Each structure stands twice: as C-alpha cells, then as structure tokens.
Amino acid sequence: MNKALSNFLDLARWIAALAVLLGHATVLVQISDIMVAPHGPGVYAWWFLTAFSHQAVLVFFVISGFLVGGDLLRRRRRAEPFLLGYYINRFSRIYIVMVPALAVGFIVDSVGRQIFPNSGIYDASFFEGVFDPLNMFWALLQQQSIWTTQAGSNGPLWSLACEMWYYVTFPLLLLPFASAYSKSFRFAAFAAGVAATVFMAIPKSFFLLGYCAWIAGALVRLAPRPAIKSPLVSLGLFLATIAAVRLAVRGPVLTAYPFIATLADIATTATFANLLIGLRLGDGNGLFSNLGPLHRRLSDFSYSLYATHAPLVFFVWAGAGSLLGREWYKHLPTLLHWTLAFSVIFIAIVFAYAFSRLTEARTPKLRAFLRTALASGRPIAAPSATPATSASPASPALCSVAASEPELGRENS
C-alpha cells in the first residue's frame, strides 16, 4: 500500500465516521424552513454536510472489502490453511468493540428511560420494540436490522451485522480455489457460504446492496487500471457524485422514483472504488501523500466513534426534551439548539477516544491471545491485509467497513 493510498484511507475513515455522527446530531437542530426562508452560510453548510450518513456507510463497506476481501482474492490459491487465523482476526476486530458498545448503549438507554420518561423520545414510534433485552442477543448474532430490529437506540450497529456476514461468507465462497483443504471440505464450505448468503438476503434489508459495495472494494485489489487515470479527477468525480445525490435524491423525487436511491448508491460505490484504484496504482506521491499524522490518530478510533455515539445523542435529545418540553426540537434553532448539537458532537468524540483505548487499541493483544489459546501455542496462518507498519486499530467496520464500519483499520483490518 503506497503512502498516498494509506493516508487517504485514514482520512476517509474518520471523515465517514464523523459524517454518521453529524447525521444523528441533526435531531437537535431542525431547520424546517430551509427551503422557504433565508439563512446564513453556516446554516446552509450544516444542512448540506449533515446528510451523508448513508454515503459514509457505503464508503466503509468499500474500504472494508478492499482491505479484507481484496486480500482474500489475492491469496485465494494459497497452499496453507488460513480459515482459523482469518476468522480470529475478523471476529476479534468486530466483537472487541461491539460487545462493550452494546453494553454502553444498554446502560445509557436504561438511565435515559428512567430519568427522562416524559421526554417523548424513548417511547416514540421509531423506537417501538427496540428496548426488548432479547434484541441484545440477536445483535450479538449479527441479525440487527436484517432478521430482527435494532438493539436499543444504537441503530448504526446494523452495518456491523452486514459486514460480519460478508466476513463469514466471502472466504467460503472462494474456498473452491484453496488447495490447502480437501475437495469435499472446500465444496461443503462453499455450499454453506451460498446458503448463509441467501438466508441473510431473504429479508428486505441493505444486506445485498451492501455486499455488492463490499465486493466492489475487494475487486479494487485486482483491477488493472482505473476508469479515470488521474486521482485528482477521480476525487472530483466522487465528490460531485455525492453532492448531486445530496441535492437531487430526496423529497418528492425520491418518493416518486424510489429506484433512484439504488442508482445513487451504485454511483457512489463506483466512483469511490475508481478513486481507490487510481490511488493504488499510483506512485504514492502527490495527492494525499503529504497528509500529517493527525488523520491517522483520528482514524484509529473511528470504529469506536461509529459504534458508541448514537445512544449519547439520543440521551441528550431526551434530556433536552424533558427539561424544555417535548416539542422543543421542532422549533427553529436557537443558540441553545446549536450549543447542544455541537456539545454532543464533542462529547461523543472524546468518549469514543477513551473507549477506543480500552477496546480497539487492544485488538492485536486479543488476536494473539486467541491464536495461542486455539492453537496450543502453534502459529496460525492468516491473511494480512495491511502493510507491516506500526500496529494500531480499525476496518469500517470497515470496514468494518467499516466497514465497515464502521470498523476499518489498516493494521487491524
């Protein structure tokens, strides 16, 4: 991975995680008259920049596919067994953040429902049935928003469910090419991969379209050339695409032609994947090659930010509703609305950083422990999707994509 691509992945990861946070923070600032009354440039910037949560998840999926699925494609004919090591890497990466994130969400939701019962938030229709404790169990089995509803207020974890199943099924679908295993095992595993993919695709969810974005990211590792040679032009095309989606794919147009949303997702995925191809095949100099270490530090806890922010946002929303009235958030924004919104953004970022030091920063230690425990001290072969540089966290989860997801890290991808 050349320097420009490596730096860009760091930049894309933390911006995507921030975009999801901004999208949820909009519940504290409703600008219902944005189309009929004049506003300052800051208000228009907020309206424009806080609507890219969905595109951010697509970015996580593509990066996750690139880091994880792409490595599997490149090594699909490997001669040594790799599944155990691979699954240790993937399960460690997802669950070291997801399990404590679910616990944090459960605690924050429980406290919020207890002390803000009259806020009108936790008993709103969009939260119907989500606080059933059984949902936590289904979330751990990665069924959230696929076969079951979400676990509490932490809706963003839906993308981890998709990503985990991409991690599980993709190597099984490639196993017929792996000579390290017996023929009967390879084709039994392939059949299991097909069955699991079909089963997860049955409910009406984002699973299949997200899988296409993830596979597109994986194919970036094999692409011989980009559609557009210049990374700068490719970046401009990607930004223009998501800007056009933001301005055009909404409201009455989307209601009348819902298929446009799918076309918009395809365009977003294709232009971002093309940008990655250009950066991968470049010489590593020029665009993004001179980014400072700040982006790496921010990207190191992007998965934690993605996985923990939603319960905090809804807690603040409920608290404000309890103190200021159930309808306060429907009013045109005042200084108080803006203060609350930016305060919760700051709190969520600080909390995610502290959370990450206890969770995703320890991913390498968890992997080492599991490898030792499961192999009785013998090393386990596993694909490495990252360059041999300093160890730190993330994939969104994305990539999990990222992600994943949100998850998404080079060294821990």
VEXDOTI-475314 format. One line per 5 residues: for each residue z negated, x, y negated of N, C-alpha, C. Coordinates in steps of 0.001 Angstrom, whole numbers. Atoms other than C-alpha are relative to their C-alpha. Layout:
REM residues N
Z:X:Y:Z:X:Y:Z:X:Y  ...
REM end
This chain:
REM residues 413
0:851:1179:0:0:0:0:891:-1234  -52:-857:1172:1099:1632:-3243:-981:-474:-1075  1031:252:1005:-1082:1736:-6333:250:-1286:-777  -305:1199:781:724:-988:-8265:-322:-1270:786  270:1170:-827:512:-3469:-5379:-1497:-169:221
1441:65:-224:-3110:-2611:-4644:-712:-529:-1241  616:464:1244:-4078:-3089:-8291:326:-1465:-267  -389:1387:247:-2123:-6324:-8520:-781:-965:882  781:865:-872:-3916:-7790:-5510:-1405:-207:-534  1321:145:629:-7249:-7068:-7186:57:-970:-1163
-156:852:1175:-6043:-8699:-10391:226:-1453:399  -325:1362:-410:-4595:-11738:-8628:-1188:-696:635  1142:608:-691:-7723:-12309:-6532:-1025:-548:-980  1068:482:870:-10215:-12514:-9364:514:-1048:-986  -543:1029:891:-7893:-14482:-11661:104:-1330:738
-110:1233:-775:-7261:-17006:-8885:-1367:-649:204  1346:548:-164:-10998:-17400:-8209:-505:-600:-1309  407:521:1308:-11639:-17834:-11935:735:-1292:-325  -769:1211:263:-8856:-20433:-12146:-605:-1208:703  642:1103:-724:-10591:-22537:-9492:-1297:-409:-692
1231:299:730:-13899:-22263:-11353:305:-771:-1283  -357:695:1238:-12242:-23292:-14631:434:-1432:281  -444:1339:-342:-10636:-26248:-12911:-1159:-956:233  1165:853:-231:-14028:-27575:-11819:-842:-166:-1261  785:92:1240:-15664:-26823:-15185:547:-1054:-949
-565:1021:883:-13325:-29370:-16778:-756:-1316:72  773:1243:-62:-15675:-32131:-15607:-966:-92:-1167  939:-19:1124:-17893:-31080:-18526:695:-171:-1341  -756:123:1247:-15126:-31276:-21132:1210:-884:257  -1102:936:-181:-12874:-34350:-21104:772:-138:-1311
-811:98:1221:-10020:-34211:-23619:1007:-1114:219  -836:1145:-355:-8654:-37694:-23066:1067:-308:-1038  -974:301:1055:-6771:-37788:-26380:950:1161:-251  -773:-1212:214:-4907:-34518:-25862:1452:-298:-359  -1406:319:239:-1515:-36260:-25991:227:-870:-1230
-176:950:1109:-2175:-38564:-28936:-654:445:-1294  689:-448:1210:-4326:-36604:-31389:151:1511:-137  -134:-1453:210:-4013:-33132:-32968:-1286:733:367  1145:-832:-359:-6283:-30355:-31724:289:1434:-402  -151:-1413:286:-6879:-26689:-32396:612:736:1170
-639:-764:-1088:-5161:-23962:-30356:-936:262:1175  942:-237:-1084:-8341:-23318:-28351:-71:-1174:968  52:1189:-847:-8402:-26902:-27069:1257:-105:848  -1240:33:-769:-4757:-26769:-26064:4:1089:1075  71:-1083:-995:-5358:-23428:-24307:-887:-420:1166
892:481:-1059:-8272:-24966:-22380:710:-1017:876  -724:1035:-748:-6158:-27968:-21379:1042:632:919  -1058:-614:-787:-3366:-25701:-20151:-553:879:1117  464:-1028:-935:-5394:-22992:-18409:-935:-524:1084  968:508:-973:-7815:-25232:-16532:643:-883:1067
-674:881:-960:-5200:-26907:-14340:755:781:1069  -715:-824:-964:-4182:-24092:-11981:-800:243:1284  806:-180:-1212:-6750:-24527:-9210:860:-44:1252  -829:156:-1200:-4155:-25669:-6693:917:1205:176  -868:-1174:-81:-1751:-22856:-7514:-794:1246:386
856:-1131:-358:-4653:-20416:-7207:-236:61:1503  203:22:-1443:-5285:-21534:-3628:1265:441:730  -1256:-469:-588:-1607:-21037:-2808:112:1519:-87  -1:-1457:158:-1899:-17506:-4190:-918:637:1036  927:-509:-1020:-4921:-16942:-1944:636:-20:1387
-623:100:-1319:-3003:-18152:1105:1089:1054:190  -1074:-989:-122:-8:-15914:395:-586:1400:156  594:-1333:-95:-2199:-12848:-147:-681:179:1348  647:-79:-1304:-4201:-13618:2981:1025:223:1102  -1051:-199:-982:-1027:-13945:5006:579:1402:-68
-525:-1354:175:229:-10671:3555:-932:1038:623  948:-1001:-466:-2946:-8734:4363:-282:-109:1495  425:206:-1388:-3807:-10247:7730:1187:-289:911  -1144:348:-837:-733:-11934:9160:1086:1053:-16  -1023:-1042:81:1590:-9229:7909:-321:1185:869
386:-1113:-860:-386:-6575:9707:233:-333:1468  -260:420:-1382:-172:-8579:12940:1487:50:326  -1439:-56:-231:3588:-8873:12553:472:1439:189  -409:-1392:-88:3954:-5150:12018:-457:640:1309  572:-611:-1191:1814:-4372:15081:149:-892:1233
-56:1017:-1057:2946:-7239:17309:350:574:1366  -356:-589:-1290:4250:-4895:20013:-967:1091:419  965:-1046:-318:1118:-2779:20178:-312:70:1484  239:-215:-1430:250:-1300:23529:-1467:-139:376  1422:70:-328:-3543:-1519:23241:-543:-1404:-300
616:1299:290:-5724:-4676:23382:-563:-13:-1418  448:56:1389:-6625:-5885:19922:-710:-1297:-360  493:1316:393:-7755:-9520:20017:-1485:-10:-343  1438:39:246:-11511:-8914:20255:-342:626:-1345  258:-649:1278:-11569:-6465:17374:522:-810:-1165
-588:832:1053:-9290:-8689:15341:-900:-1196:-321  820:1186:249:-11458:-11785:15795:-1378:364:-555  1250:-462:624:-14622:-9817:14986:213:175:-1498  -299:-190:1420:-13011:-8811:11694:129:-1323:-735  -288:1255:690:-11853:-12299:10852:-1236:-902:-88
1175:867:27:-14984:-14239:11843:-1085:591:-896  989:-632:876:-17220:-11705:10104:334:-256:-1449  -420:131:1384:-15208:-11935:6932:-244:-1391:-539  168:1375:450:-15307:-15713:6739:-1470:-403:-16  1317:616:-158:-18785:-16526:8006:-1117:731:-731
1074:-697:701:-20826:-13823:6252:-209:-581:-1397  117:683:1291:-20118:-15709:3022:-159:-1501:183  -27:1454:-128:-19513:-19225:4272:-1349:-594:400  1277:557:-469:-22827:-19763:6099:-1036:-42:-1123  941:89:1112:-25060:-18776:3166:506:-874:-1143
-527:875:1040:-22709:-20611:775:-288:-1467:324  364:1355:-409:-23219:-23797:2784:-1482:-269:-227  1447:155:200:-26987:-23221:2650:-322:-173:-1480  217:115:1443:-26907:-22694:-1115:439:-1376:-492  -485:1307:413:-24821:-25820:-1565:-934:-1120:431
929:1027:-491:-27190:-27861:585:-1263:-48:-851  1221:-53:810:-30215:-26690:-1420:250:-543:-1400  -294:441:1366:-28587:-27217:-4825:266:-1499:-32  -278:1438:-56:-27275:-30656:-3840:-1279:-803:238  1244:730:-308:-30642:-31710:-2400:-903:-69:-1217
826:-15:1206:-32513:-30647:-5526:615:-897:-1065  -660:825:1012:-29928:-32272:-7789:-133:-1476:282  132:1417:-350:-30033:-35568:-5919:-1426:-497:-161  1401:370:130:-33809:-35511:-6045:-431:-155:-1453  509:9:1385:-34350:-34734:-9733:940:-693:-986
-935:693:888:-31212:-36363:-11198:568:-1247:695  -508:1154:-770:-30988:-39647:-9239:773:-1001:-848  -648:990:862:-29784:-41624:-12267:1193:565:-752  -1095:-628:729:-27028:-39270:-13343:1337:-676:244  -1259:631:-345:-24309:-41252:-11605:1007:942:637
-928:-987:-552:-22764:-38082:-10190:-63:34:1521  119:-159:-1445:-24138:-37644:-6697:246:-1282:773  -299:1256:-684:-23699:-41348:-5913:1351:-565:-424  -1339:436:402:-20165:-41515:-7340:893:-190:1226  -865:334:-1130:-17337:-42793:-5160:653:1245:607
-662:-1185:-546:-15738:-39341:-4841:-934:838:859  958:-682:-858:-18923:-38115:-3119:-484:-879:1147  455:910:-1047:-19212:-41030:-706:64:666:1370  82:-506:-1355:-20352:-39820:2701:-83:1509:132  -65:-1453:-127:-20281:-36108:1868:-1360:645:245
1324:-600:-133:-24039:-35587:1965:-650:-253:1356  479:140:-1371:-24432:-36519:5614:-217:1402:577  261:-1351:-533:-26124:-33447:7198:946:404:1122  -920:-324:-1079:-23698:-33694:10128:1255:703:-522  -1181:-646:577:-20938:-32573:7754:-140:1521:-20
216:-1449:-24:-22533:-29129:7688:454:578:1343  -405:-444:-1328:-21974:-28813:11426:1520:60:105  -1460:22:-71:-18312:-29834:11127:615:1064:-903  -504:-1057:871:-17852:-27429:8236:-68:1355:694  121:-1254:-740:-19105:-24578:10416:1075:123:1068
-1099:2:-966:-16454:-25598:12952:1362:-29:-703  -1228:-84:790:-13872:-25370:10133:851:-1273:115  -717:1277:-13:-12954:-29060:10080:-31:-691:-1357  183:638:1300:-13751:-29762:6432:1341:-376:-629  -1198:552:647:-11098:-31954:4767:1235:64:893
-1102:108:-960:-8960:-31775:7915:-291:-1195:903  414:1127:-840:-10639:-33932:10563:-1242:-703:-533  1214:614:555:-13820:-34618:8576:4:169:-1512  128:-135:1447:-14907:-34947:4968:-689:1313:-338  615:-1255:422:-16363:-32095:2925:-1500:-16:205
1452:-135:-167:-19919:-30799:3292:-646:97:-1366  631:-1:1308:-21788:-31800:145:1020:113:-1118  -875:-87:1170:-20324:-31026:-3256:926:1202:40  -773:-1242:-45:-18725:-27766:-2111:1398:-239:570  -1349:327:-428:-15188:-29075:-1862:916:1188:233
-928:-1125:-201:-13447:-25669:-2216:-5:610:1395  35:-582:-1344:-14520:-24738:1306:1083:-564:914  -1085:534:-833:-11645:-26863:2587:1036:1081:311  -1043:-1004:-231:-9299:-23897:2177:-432:1030:1037  474:-917:-1031:-11529:-21726:4365:239:-578:1387
-279:632:-1290:-11133:-24258:7159:1443:251:406  -1409:-276:-299:-7358:-23932:6921:188:1466:355  -230:-1425:-202:-7476:-20179:6664:-566:493:1319  585:-433:-1256:-9799:-19743:9616:914:-366:1166  -889:398:-1092:-7384:-21679:11810:1310:761:-33
-1158:-901:41:-4486:-19560:10565:-357:1315:693  468:-1226:-648:-6522:-16534:11626:-51:-145:1515  170:211:-1433:-7210:-18054:15029:1352:-134:693  -1227:354:-725:-3742:-19339:15892:1109:1037:-120  -1168:-859:214:-1355:-16770:14422:114:1118:1045
-149:-1034:-1028:-2166:-13885:16806:326:-580:1368  -329:624:-1282:-1989:-16293:19737:1488:-336:73  -1419:323:24:1486:-17381:18665:866:1253:142  -740:-1258:-117:2532:-13719:18547:-259:721:1324  443:-749:-1175:882:-12733:21822:1084:237:1060
-1052:-324:-972:4019:-13035:23982:650:1356:-233  -591:-1308:292:5153:-9829:22234:-956:1155:288  1015:-1046:-168:1918:-7925:23013:-40:453:1454  -93:-502:-1375:2430:-5780:26086:-1340:425:581  1300:-454:-486:-1265:-4880:26334:-661:-1015:924
631:1052:-791:-2043:-8184:28066:955:-445:1118  -818:479:-1110:-839:-9685:31319:895:-1144:-453  -958:1039:362:2090:-12068:31221:-633:-1380:31  635:1316:-104:13:-15031:32381:-959:-240:-1163  931:146:1131:-2646:-14372:29706:761:-235:-1294
-762:124:1239:-38:-13982:26969:541:-1403:-197  -601:1313:166:1651:-17277:27641:-1040:-1118:16  1098:969:104:-1617:-19151:28222:-564:0:-1416  491:-104:1375:-2829:-17855:24858:996:-607:-978  -1031:589:854:489:-18834:23256:-84:-1522:39
114:1454:-134:135:-22367:24636:-1235:-519:-732  1212:398:707:-3410:-22535:23289:222:36:-1510  -291:-91:1427:-2171:-21398:19870:845:-1160:-485  -840:1142:361:526:-24072:19808:-818:-1283:-12  811:1215:-92:-1934:-26763:20916:-970:-100:-1172
950:17:1112:-4512:-25760:18284:710:-285:-1319  -746:234:1230:-1872:-25708:15552:411:-1464:-124  -399:1410:15:-562:-29146:16493:-1204:-895:-252  1208:820:158:-4082:-30554:16744:-467:5:-1450  466:-88:1381:-5020:-29295:13263:997:-608:-983
-1024:556:883:-1739:-30584:11829:81:-1518:73  -98:1451:-177:-2247:-34166:13021:-534:-769:-1211  481:750:1165:-4470:-35390:10145:861:289:-1228  -729:-195:1251:-2879:-35824:6741:-818:920:-898  730:-984:791:-4071:-32662:5029:974:1054:-483
-836:-1067:525:-2795:-29486:3418:229:1095:1033  -12:-1062:-999:-3009:-27542:6672:1397:581:225  -1328:-506:-343:714:-27292:7494:683:685:-1177  -633:-617:1161:1972:-26596:3987:-700:1313:-346  729:-1243:227:-791:-24031:3563:378:1066:1015
-406:-954:-1045:246:-22425:6864:1360:614:-353  -1304:-527:418:3802:-22100:5553:-169:1055:-1092  254:-990:1054:2480:-20308:2457:-599:1271:596  647:-1149:-642:327:-18059:4662:1027:831:768  -1034:-708:-752:3262:-17189:6922:990:679:-945
-869:-638:990:5401:-16528:3853:-604:1318:-463  670:-1247:365:2810:-13954:2835:126:1050:1094  -140:-945:-1112:2952:-12393:6291:1404:600:40  -1386:-479:-47:6747:-12129:6129:316:977:-1125  -184:-969:1086:6425:-10201:2870:-66:1422:542
159:-1340:-574:5357:-7224:5012:1259:489:706  -1208:-369:-731:8717:-7294:6843:1260:-88:-848  -1199:235:805:11108:-8277:4046:640:1315:-431  -666:-1263:348:13710:-5552:3468:268:160:-1481  -273:-84:1435:14303:-6425:-183:-439:-1297:-672
336:1225:724:13152:-8899:-2842:1255:-694:-505  -1138:716:579:15426:-11585:-4236:315:528:-1394  -151:-588:1331:14858:-10021:-7650:-619:1383:39  453:-1374:-171:14538:-6259:-7770:-1119:379:-957  977:-396:1021:12528:-5915:-10987:-1315:-761:164
1291:697:-60:8798:-6680:-10523:-346:-715:-1304  298:633:1278:8577:-7468:-14235:709:-1342:-121  -732:1263:20:11290:-10111:-13979:-588:-978:1015  618:863:-1015:9692:-11438:-10776:-1307:-591:-499  1242:507:577:6355:-11726:-12551:290:-1087:-1022
-366:1013:987:8012:-13587:-15422:445:-1293:641  -456:1198:-701:9681:-15970:-12985:-1167:-764:600  1169:663:-576:6392:-16680:-11203:-809:-717:-1077  780:614:1080:4533:-17331:-14473:741:-1196:-602  -783:1116:524:7368:-19520:-15750:-37:-1187:952
36:1067:-994:7306:-21488:-12495:-1300:-776:-57  1273:730:9:3609:-22281:-12572:-231:-685:-1348  110:668:1299:3809:-23070:-16304:810:-1295:4  -826:1208:-81:6654:-25523:-15652:-661:-1053:877  722:937:-871:4659:-27073:-12813:-1145:-654:-764
1139:531:774:1654:-27454:-15115:451:-1066:-993  -429:897:1065:3653:-29188:-17827:780:-1213:507  -910:1063:-437:6044:-31303:-15757:-483:-782:1213  384:674:-1245:4478:-32102:-12364:-1372:-629:-173  1259:699:256:1833:-34572:-13453:301:-1418:-474
-114:1322:598:1214:-38112:-14627:1022:-900:656  -941:987:-527:3923:-40766:-14254:1093:614:872  -1045:-644:-797:6498:-38289:-12922:-477:222:1429  542:-262:-1323:4255:-37308:-10019:-263:-1298:751  243:1292:-639:3333:-40918:-9351:1294:-611:533
-1274:579:-405:6963:-41981:-9192:699:823:1076  -687:-888:-949:8178:-38949:-7215:-1006:975:617  1059:-859:-553:5271:-37567:-5141:523:1223:742  -552:-1146:-722:7587:-35247:-3180:170:1215:-916  -149:-1116:941:7898:-33150:-6357:-1164:976:144
1158:-888:-171:4406:-31783:-5656:271:1018:1099  -339:-930:-1089:5656:-30278:-2385:1026:1016:-466  -995:-924:533:8685:-28784:-4115:-638:1020:-935  694:-912:912:6384:-27308:-6743:-788:1045:773  744:-955:-837:4219:-25727:-4029:941:1027:622
-977:-921:-589:7302:-24235:-2379:478:1008:-1039  -453:-899:1063:8496:-22804:-5695:-1076:1012:-368  1108:-911:314:5080:-21334:-6457:-146:1063:1079  132:-934:-1123:4831:-19763:-2998:1148:999:23  -1175:-868:-91:8379:-18388:-3047:15:1045:-1112
-50:-961:1112:8145:-16800:-6497:-1122:1019:85  1099:-959:-140:4767:-15235:-5785:279:970:1144  -342:-877:-1124:5907:-13895:-2407:1078:1005:-405  -1044:-915:469:9006:-12435:-4049:-579:1106:-874  664:-1005:825:6776:-10659:-6574:-701:1038:870
668:-943:-895:4730:-9125:-3754:999:920:692  -1013:-841:-653:7892:-7913:-2026:456:1102:-955  -435:-987:974:9051:-6200:-5205:-1030:1087:-220  1062:-989:181:5691:-4500:-5670:-167:857:1251  151:-774:-1240:5524:-3468:-2001:1077:1057:138
-1121:-916:-170:8927:-1826:-2073:195:933:-1190  -110:-872:1155:8433:-204:-5474:-650:1349:253  553:-1348:-172:7331:3366:-6041:-1469:90:-382  1425:-14:335:3845:2344:-7170:-288:349:-1433  188:-329:1408:4375:3365:-10778:474:-1162:-859
-451:1044:908:4949:1207:-13813:-942:-1185:-9  753:1236:112:3823:-2407:-13699:-1233:2:897  1308:107:-657:107:-2714:-12729:-555:1327:522  489:-1255:-578:-205:944:-11713:-1131:619:-802  1015:-622:855:-2495:1789:-14625:-1185:-915:-292
1154:880:205:-4999:-1046:-14354:-1293:751:291  1284:-674:-161:-8600:88:-14685:-808:-545:1157  833:396:-1147:-11394:-230:-12111:-699:-1347:-176  673:1280:228:-12766:-3394:-13739:561:-1087:904  -617:1051:-822:-10286:-5544:-11825:-458:101:1452
492:-180:-1368:-11417:-4057:-8542:-1420:-540:134  1392:477:-64:-15052:-4794:-9348:-61:-1520:-44  -23:1461:72:-14234:-8372:-10281:538:-609:1295  -573:539:-1233:-12124:-8883:-7176:-963:113:1169  924:-220:-1106:-14934:-7590:-4971:-924:-1179:259
842:1170:-269:-16907:-10805:-5449:753:-1308:-277  -791:1209:239:-14032:-13264:-5920:-212:-1043:1099  260:943:-1099:-14657:-14809:-2492:-1330:-708:-213  1308:611:259:-18319:-15383:-3341:78:-1004:-1150  -150:922:1128:-17347:-16960:-6665:674:-1281:449
-713:1173:-492:-14917:-19281:-4936:-903:-887:857  767:742:-1000:-17412:-20286:-2243:-1302:-596:-528  1331:443:451:-20508:-20909:-4398:-8:-783:-1303  91:526:1372:-19516:-22232:-7826:-112:-1525:-73  -106:1452:146:-18865:-25940:-7136:-1362:-711:-41
1291:681:94:-22460:-27054:-6339:-724:258:-1317  639:-305:1283:-23664:-25288:-9510:610:-824:-1125  -669:794:1033:-21061:-27046:-11657:-454:-1450:63  395:1400:-121:-21959:-30470:-10277:-1483:-199:-299  1424:85:348:-25674:-29741:-10641:-167:-96:-1510
75:48:1464:-25204:-29045:-14356:561:-1316:-517  -594:1275:402:-22966:-32098:-14687:-997:-1144:201  987:1045:-276:-25628:-34286:-13063:-1191:114:-948  1118:-183:909:-28392:-32757:-15183:310:-492:-1396  -392:462:1327:-26495:-33412:-18393:92:-1520:-29
-102:1454:-60:-25760:-36970:-17288:-1365:-667:21  1344:563:-72:-29431:-37574:-16514:-692:43:-1352  665:-166:1294:-30533:-36311:-19934:725:-702:-1140  -800:477:1127:-27678:-37521:-22144:646:-1357:242  -607:1292:-309:-26557:-40699:-20397:1154:146:961
-993:-80:-1060:-24233:-41472:-17514:1426:123:-525  -1351:5:544:-21201:-41820:-19807:262:1157:-952  -127:-1032:1028:-21753:-38704:-21920:1270:836:173  -1135:-890:-239:-18982:-36683:-20268:1336:-659:-316  -1239:684:337:-16387:-39349:-21084:306:59:-1488
-196:-80:1438:-16878:-38803:-24804:843:1231:-347  -748:-1163:453:-14622:-36476:-26735:-947:1174:-179  923:-1138:-57:-16058:-32956:-26516:-600:380:-1352  737:-513:1151:-18675:-31784:-28957:-393:1444:306  470:-1359:-228:-20264:-28372:-29359:-862:73:1254
858:23:-1190:-22739:-29377:-26644:854:37:1271  -880:0:-1171:-19929:-30104:-24166:559:1406:256  -569:-1335:-146:-18294:-26731:-24811:-1055:1012:418  1078:-928:-343:-21617:-24921:-24632:-366:-118:1480  336:209:-1406:-22420:-26467:-21263:1090:559:909
-1103:-458:-840:-18974:-25688:-19883:14:1516:116  -55:-1454:-47:-18998:-22021:-20833:-1290:605:567  1250:-472:-601:-22641:-21663:-19829:71:-50:1518  -66:109:-1459:-21971:-22905:-16311:1014:990:563  -955:-1024:-438:-18947:-20592:-16041:-690:1348:90
722:-1273:12:-21131:-17635:-17000:-1028:62:1125  1027:33:-1041:-23954:-18681:-14655:631:139:1388  -668:-56:-1308:-21554:-19180:-11741:483:1407:311  -495:-1367:-214:-20064:-15700:-12225:-1157:944:311  1156:-872:-232:-23455:-13982:-12459:-612:-277:1368
563:355:-1303:-24766:-15890:-9447:879:523:1128  -913:-447:-1055:-21657:-15073:-7406:-97:1506:203  121:-1450:-150:-22026:-11368:-8130:-1257:354:797  1246:-272:-724:-25667:-11352:-6991:112:-450:1454  -195:536:-1352:-24767:-13490:-3969:851:953:834
-911:-871:-738:-21960:-11113:-3010:-662:1295:458  685:-1240:-402:-24292:-8110:-2923:-761:-199:1299  762:294:-1217:-26216:-9839:-147:885:-477:1143  -865:583:-1025:-23214:-11213:1722:1258:837:196  -1283:-637:-319:-19622:-10000:1469:-15:1510:-150
90:-1458:103:-20609:-6496:395:-499:622:1304  538:-490:-1273:-22248:-6185:3825:927:-287:1183  -950:303:-1066:-19161:-7204:5779:231:1178:950  -213:-1117:-940:-18497:-3686:7163:-1172:212:951  1170:-184:-859:-22075:-3474:8489:-47:-1067:1090
-2:1070:-1000:-21782:-6847:10212:1069:273:1062  -1057:-301:-957:-18494:-5830:11802:-410:1118:956  423:-1117:-844:-19923:-2562:13038:-1041:-456:1013  1035:507:-901:-22936:-4369:14499:616:-823:1132  -597:856:-1016:-20784:-6940:16304:854:804:975
-803:-824:-892:-18422:-4315:17670:-874:738:1006  912:-705:-894:-21323:-2357:19073:-621:-958:1017  671:955:-873:-23040:-5439:20470:942:-549:1071  -937:630:-928:-19910:-6882:22086:717:999:897  -701:-993:-811:-18553:-3613:23431:-950:1007:620
1005:-905:-553:-21799:-1951:24514:194:1427:-506  -142:-1313:618:-21131:871:22088:1386:580:74  -1363:-533:-77:-17456:1355:23003:814:-547:-1164  -800:481:1121:-14967:1126:20116:955:-1100:423  -900:1118:-262:-12830:-1998:19928:1221:152:-893
-1206:-119:809:-9227:-1724:18818:170:-1249:-846  -217:1132:891:-8486:-3908:15812:1042:376:-1025  -997:-304:1008:-5640:-4196:13334:-651:305:-1322  503:-320:1339:-6250:-2627:9957:1045:-393:-1010  -982:494:959:-4575:-4487:7136:-142:699:-1325
302:-576:1289:-5784:-2135:4460:173:1499:8  -89:-1441:92:-5389:1385:3193:-1342:638:241  1268:-687:-268:-8012:3958:4083:-590:498:-1293  682:-347:1231:-9892:3866:827:-1431:-447:112  1417:346:-28:-13457:3086:-154:-202:-1414:517
226:1315:-598:-14990:139:1659:-721:-900:-960  673:1019:756:-15877:-2981:-223:499:-1307:508  -275:1264:-629:-15398:-6711:285:1316:-725:-281  -858:1155:133:-12937:-9641:499:1275:-237:823  -1431:479:-137:-9435:-11842:1822:318:-1260:-441
310:402:625:-8863:-15390:-93:96:172:614  323:811:-97:-10230:-16215:1870:268:172:-731  -868:381:378:-7951:-14950:1175:-432:782:-244  -939:64:44:-7053:-14871:1946:-690:364:895  243:785:-238:-9074:-15690:2561:-85:700:-306
-331:645:736:-6969:-16039:1083:-298:-347:683  -438:473:507:-8111:-16224:472:378:-835:234  176:829:237:-7269:-16991:1082:73:-419:-166  958:40:65:-7938:-17369:1252:215:487:-676  507:717:98:-9828:-17720:-253:224:966:-52
305:-509:-101:-10651:-17701:-1478:-446:960:584  611:-1238:-437:-11849:-14574:892:942:1044:-490  -1139:-719:423:-9493:-11785:57:-297:1394:-358  268:-1338:390:-10169:-8174:99:826:920:790  -871:-945:-685:-8191:-5183:973:-779:680:1101
728:-741:-1032:-10802:-3136:2774:-629:-904:1035  640:884:-970:-12451:-6106:4396:891:-1160:390  -878:1135:-262:-9407:-8331:4721:143:-201:1513
REM end
